Amino acid sequence: MAGLGPPYGFALRRKGFCLENESGNNTTVDGFRRCCPKPSVESSGACCPGTDSCTQEIKNSPHCANESWALFRNTKDSGYFCCLPGTDGYLAGDGNGVGCEDSYVPDNSNLLWQPRVITDADKPTCPSTSNSGAIAGGVVGGVAGLAVILALLWYFMRRSSQKQLSQEELPIKEAPAIQSGPVLSSGKPRELDGQGYLAELENIPVNELPENRRTR
């Protein structure tokens, strides 16, 4: 029976009577009874699968038969017992039994309070499945959003690069050369350069004056 977990474990000290879904009702001290959650059976302060005591097996890993109960150590016999949340375990003045009361009540100041035992049920639990799903969904959404942003950035950078490349490939047109000489145009007079003027002068005939005119 090694490794017994709830509903097997140490019994609850309940004042009055055990509930309908509990077994036990063995009176201890000050009107307290040892109660166990069904289907476990109370046996010597422990909630076991049957009438045979399982106290030694449960001591290997002390815990209450119900995870919501608080586990306390009996300093008299090194045993264990459980109390409801909000109450504390005590040892009776004559040392003949244990019970559970509110330690903040002044009338209970003469009780010998027993130490609380921290169990695995008292440790923080892992996040619930719903919280894990929400966290996973948030991570996936963030990654998807980042991917969209990067895709848009790549698209605009590629478009700008292609536009710049197309502008660089356009042919460069050369400007028309400027003529150094006079520009001829149909039907318009032009100035003659020096050579043309001399050519015309050379073609003009030169006549000498008659001799009789020279002597006058």
N, CA, C and O of each residue as an XYZ file, in Angstrom:
864
protein
N       0.829     -1.212      0.000
C       0.000      0.000      0.000
C       0.859      1.256      0.000
O       0.403      2.314      0.433
N       2.130      1.153     -0.492
C       3.017      2.304     -0.510
C       2.488      3.346     -1.484
O       1.891      3.019     -2.510
N       2.723      4.623     -1.134
C       2.327      5.718     -2.015
C       0.848      5.995     -2.004
O       0.283      6.354     -3.038
N       0.198      5.839     -0.859
C      -1.243      6.115     -0.775
C      -1.492      7.620     -0.800
O      -0.928      8.365      0.001
N      -2.352      8.063     -1.738
C      -2.735      9.474     -1.822
C      -4.202      9.641     -1.483
O      -4.896      8.652     -1.244
N      -4.695     10.892     -1.458
C      -6.112     11.137     -1.155
C      -7.021     10.285     -2.053
O      -6.725     10.128     -3.237
N      -8.120      9.732     -1.518
C      -8.731     10.005     -0.204
C      -8.126      9.253      0.965
O      -8.773      9.098      2.001
N      -6.897      8.783      0.817
C      -6.220      8.110      1.920
C      -5.172      9.054      2.497
O      -4.486      9.760      1.757
N      -5.054      9.060      3.817
C      -4.141      9.957      4.503
C      -4.537     10.056      5.965
O      -5.264      9.200      6.468
N      -4.073     11.082      6.649
C      -4.417     11.248      8.061
C      -5.817     11.845      8.209
O      -6.278     12.625      7.376
N      -6.476     11.450      9.300
C      -7.889     11.795      9.511
C      -8.046     13.223     10.032
O      -7.114     13.815     10.577
N      -9.240     13.748      9.849
C      -9.611     15.086     10.306
C     -10.174     15.014     11.722
O     -10.900     14.079     12.061
N      -9.837     16.003     12.545
C     -10.463     16.147     13.860
C     -11.625     17.136     13.706
O     -11.433     18.345     13.569
N     -12.844     16.565     13.735
C     -14.047     17.392     13.582
C     -14.833     17.340     14.897
O     -15.067     16.276     15.469
N     -15.229     18.533     15.347
C     -15.985     18.597     16.599
C     -17.449     18.301     16.317
O     -18.043     18.894     15.417
N     -18.028     17.392     17.079
C     -19.423     16.995     16.859
C     -19.479     15.655     16.176
O     -19.017     14.651     16.718
N     -20.053     15.635     14.967
C     -20.213     14.377     14.231
C     -19.609     14.522     12.820
O     -19.527     15.620     12.268
N     -19.202     13.401     12.275
C     -18.690     13.396     10.901
C     -19.848     13.630      9.925
O     -21.003     13.357     10.251
N     -19.538     14.126      8.748
C     -20.547     14.392      7.727
C     -20.999     13.092      7.075
O     -20.392     12.040      7.274
N     -22.073     13.178      6.294
C     -22.625     11.982      5.653
C     -21.655     11.364      4.661
O     -21.643     10.146      4.478
N     -20.836     12.199      4.014
C     -19.878     11.654      3.041
C     -18.545     11.313      3.705
O     -17.526     11.156      3.033
N     -18.569     11.203      5.035
C     -17.374     10.854      5.788
C     -17.627      9.599      6.636
O     -18.764      9.304      7.004
N     -16.576      8.889      6.929
C     -16.658      7.717      7.814
C     -15.866      8.013      9.089
O     -15.012      8.899      9.097
N     -16.142      7.284     10.152
C     -15.395      7.465     11.392
C     -16.307      7.541     12.599
O     -16.871      6.531     13.020
N     -16.457      8.752     13.167
C     -17.298      9.014     14.345
C     -16.729      8.409     15.633
O     -17.458      8.266     16.615
N     -15.441      8.052     15.645
C     -14.829      7.600     16.888
C     -14.436      8.815     17.720
O     -13.645      9.645     17.273
N     -14.981      8.921     18.923
C     -14.730     10.073     19.783
C     -13.312     10.022     20.342
O     -12.809      8.966     20.726
N     -12.675     11.215     20.378
C     -11.318     11.307     20.933
C     -11.336     12.128     22.226
O     -11.464     11.547     23.304
N     -11.214     13.448     22.157
C     -11.141     14.314     23.329
C     -11.903     15.590     23.047
O     -11.940     16.051     21.906
N     -12.505     16.161     24.060
C     -13.247     17.426     23.950
C     -14.331     17.372     22.888
O     -14.641     18.381     22.256
N     -14.908     16.186     22.691
C     -15.998     16.051     21.735
C     -15.558     15.962     20.291
O     -16.401     16.068     19.400
N     -14.276     15.773     20.014
C     -13.782     15.644     18.632
C     -13.867     14.192     18.174
O     -13.754     13.259     18.969
N     -14.070     14.032     16.868
C     -14.132     12.713     16.240
C     -13.139     12.662     15.078
O     -12.828     13.678     14.456
N     -12.656     11.464     14.808
C     -11.754     11.264     13.674
C     -12.603     10.912     12.447
O     -13.286      9.889     12.424
N     -12.546     11.771     11.437
C     -13.393     11.604     10.244
C     -12.527     11.436      8.995
O     -11.472     12.055      8.859
N     -13.003     10.586      8.096
C     -12.299     10.305      6.834
C     -13.274     10.439      5.662
O     -14.446     10.086      5.793
N     -12.798     10.949      4.514
C     -13.671     11.022      3.329
C     -13.907      9.621      2.762
O     -12.970      8.838      2.601
N     -15.168      9.320      2.462
C     -15.470      8.032      1.848
C     -14.878      7.984      0.455
O     -14.819      9.018     -0.211
N     -14.433      6.820     -0.017
C     -14.665      5.462      0.522
C     -13.601      5.000      1.513
O     -13.605      3.830      1.897
N     -12.675      5.888      1.947
C     -11.657      5.450      2.897
C     -12.298      5.123      4.250
O     -13.404      5.571      4.556
N     -11.578      4.336      5.045
C     -12.073      3.894      6.344
C     -11.105      4.352      7.427
O      -9.893      4.181      7.300
N     -11.647      4.934      8.491
C     -10.799      5.432      9.582
C     -10.240      4.257     10.382
O     -10.973      3.357     10.794
N      -8.909      4.290     10.592
C      -8.254      3.215     11.338
C      -7.055      3.808     12.076
O      -6.039      4.134     11.462
N      -7.181      3.945     13.398
C      -6.082      4.442     14.247
C      -5.591      5.816     13.817
O      -4.389      6.078     13.784
N      -6.541      6.691     13.488
C      -6.186      8.070     13.127
C      -5.794      8.247     11.682
O      -5.401      9.342     11.283
N      -5.891      7.192     10.879
C      -5.561      7.284      9.463
C      -6.757      6.824      8.630
O      -7.571      6.012      9.071
N      -6.838      7.357      7.436
C      -7.903      6.979      6.496
C      -7.298      5.975      5.512
O      -6.445      6.331      4.699
N      -7.735      4.751      5.590
C      -7.105      3.661      4.849
C      -8.098      3.014      3.876
O      -9.304      3.235      3.980
N      -7.582      2.207      2.920
C      -8.467      1.506      1.991
C      -9.365      0.478      2.670
O     -10.446      0.171      2.166
N      -8.934     -0.050      3.795
C      -9.731     -1.042      4.534
C      -9.559     -0.847      6.024
O      -9.056      0.179      6.482
N      -9.982     -1.845      6.766
C      -9.910     -1.745      8.216
C      -8.496     -1.920      8.749
O      -8.214     -1.539      9.886
N      -7.619     -2.480      7.962
C      -6.236     -2.634      8.400
C      -5.553     -1.268      8.450
O      -5.769     -0.428      7.577
N      -4.743     -1.056      9.460
C      -4.059      0.226      9.619
C      -3.051      0.464      8.495
O      -2.329     -0.448      8.091
N      -3.013      1.681      8.004
C      -2.061      2.073      6.949
C      -1.212      3.246      7.411
O      -0.607      3.934      6.588
N      -1.159      3.481      8.710
C      -0.463      4.649      9.263
C       0.996      4.687      8.845
O       1.504      5.742      8.468
N       1.670      3.559      8.907
C       3.091      3.535      8.589
C       3.341      3.897      7.129
O       4.290      4.619      6.823
N       2.506      3.407      6.238
C       2.673      3.750      4.816
C       2.453      5.236      4.574
O       3.166      5.845      3.777
N       1.471      5.828      5.256
C       1.185      7.252      5.046
C       2.282      8.123      5.655
O       2.537      9.221      5.161
N       2.926      7.657      6.706
C       3.998      8.424      7.337
C       5.199      8.605      6.411
O       5.986      9.533      6.594
N       5.343      7.734      5.426
C       6.452      7.878      4.480
C       6.362      9.187      3.703
O       7.379      9.761      3.315
N       5.148      9.646      3.483
C       4.902     10.950      2.844
C       3.657     11.549      3.488
O       2.568     11.452      2.922
N       3.797     12.168      4.667
C       2.630     12.620      5.447
C       1.750     13.586      4.669
O       2.238     14.530      4.049
N       0.447     13.336      4.712
C      -0.530     14.205      4.053
C      -1.912     13.895      4.613
O      -2.143     12.834      5.193
N      -2.816     14.835      4.429
C      -4.199     14.649      4.876
C      -4.979     13.856      3.829
O      -4.610     13.822      2.656
N      -6.052     13.225      4.268
C      -6.897     12.470      3.338
C      -7.644     13.400      2.394
O      -8.118     12.963      1.346
N      -7.754     14.663      2.746
C      -8.353     15.682      1.887
C      -7.330     16.806      1.713
O      -6.827     17.342      2.701
N      -7.020     17.166      0.467
C      -5.961     18.143      0.210
C      -6.273     19.528      0.755
O      -5.363     20.340      0.921
N      -7.542     19.814      1.037
C      -7.901     21.135      1.563
C      -7.678     21.246      3.073
O      -7.723     22.346      3.625
N      -7.439     20.126      3.738
C      -7.210     20.150      5.179
C      -5.761     20.550      5.475
O      -4.886     20.451      4.614
N      -5.529     21.002      6.709
C      -4.189     21.395      7.158
C      -3.617     20.294      8.048
O      -4.299     19.781      8.935
N      -2.361     19.941      7.802
C      -1.706     18.861      8.536
C      -0.901     19.419      9.710
O      -0.176     20.403      9.563
N      -1.036     18.773     10.890
C      -0.301     19.194     12.087
C       0.436     17.994     12.670
O       0.051     16.843     12.464
N       1.508     18.295     13.402
C       2.323     17.256     14.029
C       1.958     17.126     15.506
O       1.879     18.125     16.221
N       1.741     15.910     15.953
C       1.489     15.637     17.372
C       2.838     15.451     18.062
O       3.497     14.423     17.904
N       3.232     16.462     18.828
C       4.567     16.420     19.431
C       4.685     15.379     20.544
O       5.794     15.063     20.977
N       3.556     14.843     21.012
C       3.608     13.854     22.097
C       4.024     12.482     21.594
O       4.891     11.836     22.182
N       3.407     12.037     20.505
C       3.700     10.687     20.010
C       4.272     10.676     18.592
O       4.342      9.628     17.950
N       4.688     11.879     18.101
C       5.253     12.006     16.739
C       4.272     11.555     15.668
O       4.668     11.108     14.592
N       3.001     11.679     15.976
C       1.968     11.346     14.996
C       1.512     12.587     14.233
O       2.101     13.661     14.355
N       0.452     12.417     13.447
C      -0.092     13.506     12.622
C      -1.615     13.511     12.740
O      -2.242     12.482     12.994
N      -2.190     14.695     12.549
C      -3.647     14.836     12.468
C      -3.962     16.062     11.626
O      -3.094     16.894     11.361
N      -5.221     16.159     11.213
C      -5.604     17.228     10.287
C      -6.721     18.090     10.877
O      -7.542     17.627     11.669
N      -6.723     19.374     10.459
C      -7.749     20.339     10.881
C      -8.318     21.027      9.646
O      -7.704     21.049      8.579
N      -9.524     21.594      9.830
C     -10.151     22.346      8.758
C      -9.387     23.655      8.517
O      -8.742     24.159      9.437
N      -9.445     24.215      7.301
C      -8.788     25.494      7.033
C      -9.301     26.579      7.980
O     -10.498     26.652      8.255
N      -8.409     27.404      8.468
C      -8.777     28.484      9.382
C      -8.695     28.112     10.843
O      -8.919     28.956     11.711
N      -8.377     26.859     11.129
C      -8.216     26.419     12.518
C      -6.808     25.859     12.715
O      -6.117     25.534     11.750
N      -6.399     25.753     13.967
C      -5.060     25.260     14.296
C      -5.170     24.050     15.220
O      -6.118     23.929     15.997
N      -4.190     23.160     15.122
C      -4.180     21.957     15.939
C      -3.572     22.197     17.312
O      -2.631     22.978     17.460
N      -4.117     21.521     18.308
C      -3.585     21.663     19.666
C      -3.530     20.308     20.349
O      -4.186     19.346     19.950
N      -2.731     20.277     21.378
C      -2.633     19.101     22.247
C      -3.312     19.427     23.569
O      -3.056     20.466     24.177
N      -4.188     18.513     24.006
C      -4.921     18.764     25.251
C      -3.947     18.894     26.435
O      -2.846     18.342     26.442
N      -4.416     19.653     27.432
C      -3.547     19.929     28.574
C      -3.041     18.691     29.265
O      -1.906     18.676     29.741
N      -3.856     17.641     29.338
C      -3.430     16.405     29.993
C      -2.652     15.495     29.050
O      -2.170     14.433     29.445
N      -2.534     15.942     27.764
C      -1.768     15.165     26.801
C      -2.469     13.929     26.312
O      -1.823     13.044     25.752
N      -3.791     13.832     26.505
C      -4.513     12.624     26.121
C      -5.173     12.698     24.751
O      -5.828     11.742     24.335
N      -5.020     13.787     24.056
C      -5.657     13.871     22.749
C      -5.381     15.202     22.077
O      -4.828     16.123     22.678
N      -5.780     15.281     20.818
C      -5.568     16.497     20.027
C      -6.914     16.977     19.501
O      -7.885     16.223     19.427
N      -6.938     18.252     19.141
C      -8.147     18.837     18.578
C      -7.801     20.041     17.713
O      -6.625     20.334     17.497
N      -8.813     20.736     17.220
C      -8.621     21.885     16.332
C      -9.473     23.052     16.821
O     -10.666     22.891     17.079
N      -8.865     24.207     16.945
C      -9.569     25.413     17.363
C      -8.932     26.615     16.689
O      -7.875     26.511     16.067
N      -9.606     27.775     16.825
C      -9.063     29.026     16.323
C      -8.064     29.552     17.348
O      -8.438     29.885     18.473
N      -6.803     29.626     16.962
C      -5.759     30.032     17.908
C      -5.825     31.503     18.261
O      -5.155     31.938     19.198
N      -6.629     32.294     17.525
C      -6.713     33.727     17.804
C      -7.775     34.059     18.850
O      -7.893     35.211     19.268
N      -8.543     33.067     19.271
C      -9.551     33.284     20.312
C      -8.854     33.332     21.672
O      -8.113     32.406     22.001
N      -9.069     34.392     22.479
C      -8.360     34.520     23.762
C      -8.595     33.346     24.701
O      -7.684     32.963     25.436
N      -9.804     32.758     24.698
C     -10.096     31.652     25.625
C      -9.255     30.426     25.340
O      -9.157     29.534     26.183
N      -8.640     30.363     24.153
C      -7.863     29.185     23.775
C      -6.364     29.368     24.043
O      -5.545     28.577     23.574
N      -6.015     30.399     24.790
C      -4.604     30.698     25.018
C      -3.910     29.651     25.885
O      -2.681     29.571     25.877
N      -4.660     28.856     26.626
C      -4.039     27.848     27.495
C      -3.801     26.516     26.788
O      -3.319     25.570     27.411
N      -4.130     26.426     25.497
C      -3.930     25.187     24.746
C      -2.491     25.109     24.238
O      -1.847     26.130     23.998
N      -2.009     23.901     24.082
C      -0.662     23.679     23.575
C      -0.731     23.503     22.057
O      -1.049     22.425     21.554
N      -0.429     24.573     21.350
C      -0.577     24.560     19.889
C       0.514     23.729     19.244
O       1.680     23.779     19.637
N       0.111     22.972     18.254
C       1.012     22.052     17.581
C       1.523     22.661     16.263
O       0.840     23.485     15.654
N       2.707     22.258     15.833
C       3.293     22.856     14.617
C       2.584     22.402     13.345
O       2.181     21.249     13.198
N       2.456     23.341     12.456
C       1.856     23.057     11.147
C       2.899     22.386     10.265
O       4.071     22.762     10.288
N       2.480     21.401      9.493
C       3.369     20.680      8.584
C       3.054     21.105      7.155
O       1.907     21.023      6.717
N       4.071     21.557      6.432
C       3.883     21.975      5.041
C       3.944     20.742      4.138
O       4.912     19.983      4.180
N       2.930     20.552      3.341
C       2.859     19.411      2.424
C       2.872     19.894      0.970
O       2.890     21.095      0.701
N       2.862     18.945      0.050
C       2.829     19.302     -1.372
C       1.570     20.078     -1.730
O       1.583     20.878     -2.665
N       0.481     19.851     -0.997
C      -0.768     20.564     -1.283
C      -0.660     22.046     -0.954
O      -1.415     22.855     -1.492
N       0.289     22.419     -0.058
C       0.460     23.819      0.312
C       1.345     24.579     -0.668
O       1.387     25.809     -0.637
N       2.060     23.853     -1.544
C       2.969     24.503     -2.477
C       2.187     25.089     -3.646
O       1.127     24.579     -4.008
N       2.716     26.170     -4.239
C       2.024     26.771     -5.398
C       1.870     25.763     -6.516
O       2.793     25.006     -6.818
N       0.729     25.758     -7.111
C       0.450     24.844     -8.221
C       0.819     25.492     -9.537
O       0.998     26.707     -9.613
N       0.933     24.679    -10.570
C       1.238     25.177    -11.904
C       0.043     25.939    -12.454
O      -1.084     25.690    -12.026
N       0.253     26.873    -13.401
C      -0.864     27.590    -14.012
C      -1.865     26.631    -14.616
O      -1.491     25.571    -15.119
N      -3.132     26.994    -14.570
C      -4.184     26.146    -15.115
C      -4.060     26.035    -16.624
O      -3.343     26.796    -17.273
N      -4.791     25.050    -17.164
C      -4.744     24.835    -18.604
C      -5.250     26.045    -19.370
O      -4.724     26.380    -20.431
N      -6.284     26.707    -18.826
C      -6.826     27.876    -19.518
C      -5.804     29.000    -19.573
O      -5.678     29.680    -20.591
N      -5.060     29.198    -18.460
C      -4.032     30.235    -18.464
C      -2.923     29.879    -19.439
O      -2.420     30.745    -20.155
N      -2.540     28.613    -19.469
C      -1.498     28.190    -20.405
C      -1.954     28.407    -21.841
O      -1.174     28.842    -22.688
N      -3.222     28.102    -22.113
C      -3.736     28.325    -23.461
C      -3.742     29.792    -23.837
O      -3.428     30.152    -24.972
N      -4.101     30.646    -22.877
C      -4.116     32.084    -23.153
C      -2.711     32.596    -23.423
O      -2.503     33.406    -24.327
N      -1.732     32.118    -22.631
C      -0.354     32.540    -22.841
C       0.151     32.067    -24.203
O       0.791     32.822    -24.936
N      -0.146     30.795    -24.537
C       0.288     30.268    -25.834
C      -0.358     31.046    -26.983
O       0.295     31.347    -27.981
N      -1.662     31.370    -26.830
C      -2.332     32.142    -27.874
C      -1.724     33.528    -28.046
O      -1.585     34.022    -29.165
N      -1.362     34.151    -26.923
C      -0.735     35.470    -27.007
C       0.609     35.419    -27.699
O       0.941     36.308    -28.484
N       1.392     34.379    -27.414
C       2.703     34.244    -28.051
C       2.549     34.030    -29.551
O       3.260     34.647    -30.344
N       1.614     33.148    -29.949
C       1.393     32.886    -31.368
C       0.913     34.151    -32.083
O       1.360     34.458    -33.188
N       0.001     34.878    -31.441
C      -0.480     36.110    -32.049
C       0.622     37.141    -32.221
O       0.687     37.821    -33.245
N       1.498     37.258    -31.213
C       2.606     38.202    -31.314
C       3.562     37.845    -32.433
O       4.023     38.721    -33.164
N       3.866     36.554    -32.573
C       4.766     36.115    -33.640
C       4.138     36.373    -35.002
O       4.821     36.812    -35.927
N       2.837     36.102    -35.133
C       2.159     36.337    -36.410
C       2.162     37.829    -36.770
O       2.391     38.196    -37.922
N       1.908     38.672    -35.781
C       1.926     40.113    -36.036
C       3.294     40.594    -36.471
O       3.408     41.410    -37.385
N       4.340     40.091    -35.817
C       5.703     40.470    -36.192
C       6.029     40.011    -37.608
O       6.701     40.725    -38.352
N       5.555     38.817    -37.989
C       5.801     38.313    -39.332
C       5.138     39.203    -40.388
O       5.719     39.453    -41.444
N       3.922     39.680    -40.102
C       3.231     40.565    -41.045
C       3.989     41.873    -41.214
O       4.132     42.369    -42.331
N       4.474     42.432    -40.111
C       5.211     43.691    -40.165
C       6.488     43.535    -40.985
O       6.808     44.387    -41.814
N       7.220     42.438    -40.751
C       8.449     42.201    -41.492
C       8.174     41.998    -42.982
O       8.942     42.455    -43.828
N       7.065     41.305    -43.301
C       6.721     41.092    -44.705
C       6.410     42.419    -45.408
O       6.852     42.639    -46.536
N       5.657     43.298    -44.749
C       5.357     44.605    -45.328
C       6.625     45.431    -45.504
O       6.795     46.092    -46.528
N       7.510     45.399    -44.523
C       8.760     46.151    -44.622
C       9.605     45.649    -45.780
O      10.182     46.450    -46.515
N       9.687     44.332    -45.954
C      10.444     43.775    -47.070
C       9.833     44.170    -48.410
O      10.560     44.460    -49.360
N       8.510     44.182    -48.494
C       7.835     44.524    -49.746
C       8.148     45.955    -50.157
O       8.486     46.203    -51.314
N       8.041     46.901    -49.229
C       8.281     48.301    -49.560
C       9.750     48.551    -49.880
O      10.056     49.352    -50.763
N      10.660     47.886    -49.183
C      12.078     48.058    -49.484
C      12.404     47.506    -50.866
O      13.182     48.109    -51.605
N      11.817     46.366    -51.223
C      12.057     45.776    -52.539
C      11.471     46.650    -53.642
O      12.078     46.810    -54.700
N      10.305     47.207    -53.398
C       9.677     48.080    -54.399
C      10.497     49.336    -54.614
O      10.660     49.779    -55.751
N      11.019     49.920    -53.540
C      11.846     51.123    -53.660
C      13.138     50.814    -54.403
O      13.597     51.630    -55.203
N      13.737     49.637    -54.150
C      14.972     49.262    -54.824
C      14.751     49.067    -56.321
O      15.583     49.485    -57.127
N      13.634     48.435    -56.705
C      13.341     48.233    -58.122
C      13.105     49.563    -58.841
O      13.517     49.732    -59.988
N      12.445     50.503    -58.168
C      12.176     51.803    -58.774
C      13.475     52.564    -59.014
O      13.648     53.194    -60.057
N      14.378     52.506    -58.054
C      15.657     53.190    -58.196
C      16.492     52.565    -59.310
O      17.177     53.274    -60.049
N      16.436     51.230    -59.432
C      17.191     50.537    -60.473
C      16.675     50.882    -61.868
O      17.469     51.035    -62.796
N      15.363     51.006    -62.028
C      14.794     51.349    -63.331
C      15.183     52.754    -63.768
O      15.366     53.013    -64.958
N      15.309     53.658    -62.806
C      15.720     55.026    -63.142
C      17.173     55.064    -63.592
O      17.526     55.839    -64.481
N      18.019     54.234    -62.988
C      19.425     54.222    -63.365
C      19.637     53.628    -64.753
O      20.640     53.952    -65.390
N      18.731     52.764    -65.258
C      18.889     52.117    -66.548
C      18.361     52.945    -67.715
O      18.514     52.511    -68.857
N      17.744     54.119    -67.500
C      17.231     54.954    -68.582
C      18.390     55.496    -69.413
O      19.391     55.909    -68.829
N      18.305     55.519    -70.832
C      19.406     56.039    -71.682
C      19.581     57.534    -71.490
O      18.611     58.267    -71.300
N      20.827     57.975    -71.541
C      21.161     59.405    -71.396
C      21.266     60.015    -72.782
O      22.093     59.569    -73.578
N      20.469     61.005    -73.096
C      20.468     61.671    -74.396
C      21.514     62.781    -74.407
O      21.596     63.591    -73.483
N      22.351     62.799    -75.528
C      23.369     63.832    -75.630
C      22.761     65.120    -76.175
O      21.873     65.102    -77.028
N      23.255     66.213    -75.666
C      22.771     67.522    -76.144
C      23.324     67.788    -77.539
O      24.449     67.379    -77.827
N      22.572     68.464    -78.425
C      23.049     68.771    -79.791
C      24.298     69.623    -79.768
O      24.436     70.528    -78.945
N      25.204     69.324    -80.679
C      26.463     70.071    -80.745
C      26.218     71.462    -81.280
O      25.376     71.660    -82.155
N      26.953     72.426    -80.755
C      26.835     73.827    -81.186
C      27.818     74.062    -82.325
O      29.014     73.805    -82.185
N      27.301     74.560    -83.472
C      28.148     74.813    -84.626
C      28.954     76.077    -84.396
O      28.466     77.075    -83.866
N      30.212     75.996    -84.818
C      31.084     77.160    -84.626
C      30.928     78.185    -85.737
O      31.184     79.372    -85.531
N      30.504     77.727    -86.928
C      30.376     78.639    -88.042
C      29.018     79.262    -88.136
O      28.169     78.975    -87.293
N      28.763     80.093    -89.107
C      27.434     80.716    -89.292
C      26.417     79.678    -89.672
O      26.703     78.732    -90.406
N      25.284     79.863    -89.185
C      24.190     78.948    -89.453
C      23.453     79.400    -90.688
O      23.000     80.542    -90.764
N      23.326     78.488    -91.686
C      22.640     78.822    -92.924
C      21.180     78.514    -92.805
O      20.796     77.484    -92.251
N      20.408     79.349    -93.291
C      18.971     79.116    -93.330
C      18.453     79.549    -94.676
O      18.931     80.525    -95.253
N      17.487     78.831    -95.170
C      16.970     79.055    -96.518
C      16.278     80.391    -96.600
O      15.427     80.710    -95.770
N      16.645     81.188    -97.614
C      15.958     82.428    -97.889
C      16.318     83.573    -96.988
O      15.648     84.605    -97.043
N      17.332     83.461    -96.162
C      17.702     84.543    -95.261
C      19.117     84.987    -95.572
O      19.983     84.156    -95.845
N      19.364     86.299    -95.534
C      20.727     86.798    -95.808
C      21.656     86.378    -94.708
O      21.249     86.128    -93.573
N      22.915     86.307    -95.071
C      23.931     85.973    -94.105
C      25.112     86.866    -94.295
O      25.323     87.428    -95.369
N      25.865     86.993    -93.269
C      27.081     87.780    -93.370
C      28.174     86.942    -94.009
O      28.295     85.738    -93.783
N      28.956     87.630    -94.812
C      30.064     86.936    -95.463
C      31.266     86.992    -94.571
O      31.521     87.990    -93.898
N      31.976     85.944    -94.574
C      33.217     85.992    -93.819
C      34.279     86.703    -94.628
O      34.024     87.136    -95.752
N      35.406     86.820    -94.094
C      36.444     87.600    -94.767
C      36.807     87.058    -96.120
O      37.023     87.844    -97.043
N      36.885     85.788    -96.283
C      37.281     85.191    -97.545
C      36.278     85.452    -98.649
O      36.662     85.738    -99.784
N      35.024     85.360    -98.337
C      34.013     85.634    -99.345
C      34.067     87.061    -99.845
O      33.858     87.314   -101.032
N      34.343     87.994    -98.956
C      34.430     89.412    -99.333
C      35.586     89.636   -100.278
O      35.457     90.377   -101.253
N      36.701     89.013   -100.008
C      37.864     89.182   -100.871
C      37.608     88.569   -102.233
O      38.065     89.080   -103.255
N      36.887     87.488   -102.236
C      36.604     86.865   -103.515
C      35.805     87.762   -104.404
O      36.061     87.808   -105.608
N      34.869     88.462   -103.884
C      34.065     89.364   -104.682
C      34.896     90.530   -105.163
O      34.723     90.947   -106.309
N      35.788     91.084   -104.359
C      36.626     92.204   -104.779
C      37.560     91.808   -105.914
O      37.832     92.615   -106.803
N      38.035     90.616   -105.894
C      38.933     90.169   -106.945
C      38.234     90.067   -108.288
O      38.905     90.165   -109.315
N      36.971     89.881   -108.333
C      36.237     89.740   -109.581
C      35.803     91.066   -110.187
O      35.295     91.088   -111.308
N      36.000     92.225   -109.439
C      35.598     93.534   -109.971
C      36.683     94.024   -110.924
O      37.853     94.084   -110.543
N      36.314     94.379   -112.163
C      37.331     94.845   -113.133
C      37.847     96.221   -112.756
O      37.102     97.063   -112.254
N      39.146     96.441   -113.007
C      39.792     97.739   -112.726
C      40.109     98.399   -114.065
O      40.826     97.807   -114.872
N      39.603     99.600   -114.330
C      39.800    100.340   -115.571
C      40.712    101.516   -115.312
O      40.566    102.206   -114.303
N      41.708    101.769   -116.264
C      42.586    102.932   -116.155
C      41.936    104.126   -116.827
O      41.136    103.962   -117.748
N      42.271    105.324   -116.377
C      41.744    106.560   -116.957
C      42.443    106.836   -118.278
O      43.596    106.440   -118.447
N      41.791    107.497   -119.213
C      42.440    107.848   -120.478
C      43.591    108.786   -120.175
O      43.613    109.496   -119.169
N      44.579    108.754   -121.122
C      45.787    109.521   -120.951
C      45.558    110.999   -120.931
O      46.189    111.713   -120.152
N      44.634    111.499   -121.802
C      44.372    112.914   -121.857
C      43.783    113.441   -120.587
O      43.932    114.618   -120.260
N      43.092    112.548   -119.846
C      42.477    112.932   -118.572
C      43.520    112.986   -117.467
O      43.347    113.699   -116.478
N      44.592    112.242   -117.630
C      45.575    112.185   -116.586
C      46.462    113.428   -116.598
O      47.060    113.785   -115.582
N      46.545    114.117   -117.816
C      47.415    115.248   -117.881
C      46.773    116.498   -117.441
O      47.460    117.505   -117.265
N      45.606    116.499   -117.267
C      44.919    117.690   -116.828
C      45.189    117.992   -115.406
O      44.676    118.978   -114.876
